[in-house]
């Protein structure tokens, strides 16, 4: 019986241990970072690619026998993971075992159990396995890993699984250490642009490189190539459109076209707020805080959703609509997983406006979630709040609500949203703008002078009036339309009262007329006026006689 030593690893020479907390920028020195060695099967570390490769080098040098690299780029992983000091080989179930450096075939082993047993006969060798997580249901594969762990530790070998998800069985999960392979950063994407554009004398575009952040290397390359075909240069718009495939393929969210800011009548206070804070998203900004979320509360039909969509137009960002209801699933824990996946995708997407319409309905019943849906809504709500608070991505959450009383207090507390705006019924100047917009959109002929007549009408009601007037005439359409300001007067008054001290006003205020001295018109010399004058004269005579 062969008894293997517990672990084989190499200690760097004295003086090569790093004590600085600064990131390493030189070649691997073999230094061991004590903070690196967390307990196995903990959450994966997420840093840049160079630091991640240093970490993997340290793991191998410390004798870690099993690593699970989380990535959706297996070909990029093959090129970047190999490092000096070990022989790297690659296995998949169709091509067998190959050399990592030359891709030269070594053995035609296609069975995963035989591939794992093959590693037992070598030293200082790393076996990179593609899609081995798909074979984890096999007891033979589990047993082969358990049998090989002690030998791999003793011989300096390691099993490295490439997988897009964490799918480890309980029998072996404690043996694996999770590592994230980061997506390409700005510099890598800029270099990729240079490689694609140089043969055609096309200069790279750093703004387009930043727009591609969140895509894999393959997706970035295809997006850049499509941009060159359509525009002849690296276009940010084309790349953002291609980037929308991330959202569509997930099935969790929708990719919407931003609304034109010219289609939003009024709301100048809200527009100014967004424009003033857009400078915080400039790449050269180092001190201004970026806004994370804005809550629009108001009367139905006043343009909250349209303003949210127009925000993406102001920032020149793509628009993602997150429907919380569509994330819910009947399987236990699936709703919470889909919520986590949705927020992960938004973070990976980068600069984007995340629009959540009527959010009070999405999270209604959070307090009673434990009794109605076994805590599913409360779990989704808790993750969403944590994500909003902790995310480091340049994402702006635009949420709308009609009934603010249905939202829990922890959702609207100070600091959760950067601003809460109240969208009231359109003012006189806003109604004139809306009438012009609707006449232009539908070809109607509502006179601007009707703005006073439409006092108390929402923007949606004015649009409906414009459409009905094309068939019934303006007067008949006006008589048939009953505005919300009449049917829900008490609710609107209560909402206005709430907003006085709790929200900013989004509407454009009407210009107040200049206060001028009022001159009372002179009396006409008629009989009434003469009678009053006579009474005044008699009073003066009587006063003189008394004196």
ABEGO torsion letter per residue (X at the ends): XBBBBABBBBBBBBGABBABABBBABBBAGBBBAAABBBBGBBBBBBBAAAAAAAAAAAAAAGBABBBBBBABAAAAAAAABBBGBBBBBBBAAAEBBBAAAGBBABABABAAAAAAAAAABBGBBBBBBGAAAAAABAAAAAAAAAAAAAAAAAGBBBBBBBABBBBBAAAAAABBBBBBBBBBAAAAAAAAAAAAAAAGBBBBAAAAAAABGBBAAAAAAAAAAAAAAAGBBBAAAAAAAAAAAAAAAGABBBBBBBBAAABBEGAAAAAAAAAAAAAABAABAABBBBABBBBBEBBGAGAAAAAAAAAAAAGBBBBBBBAAAABBABBGAAAAAAAAAAAAAAAAEBBBBBBBGAAAAABGAAAAAAAAGGAAAAAAAAAAAAAAABABBBBBBBBBABAAABBAAAABBGABABBBBBBBBBAAAAAAAAAAAAAAAGBBBBAAAAAAABGBBAAAAAAAAAAAAAAEAAAAAAABBBAAAAAAAAAAAAAAAAAAABBBABBBBBBBBBBBBBBBBBBBBAAAAAAAAAAAAAAAAAAAAX
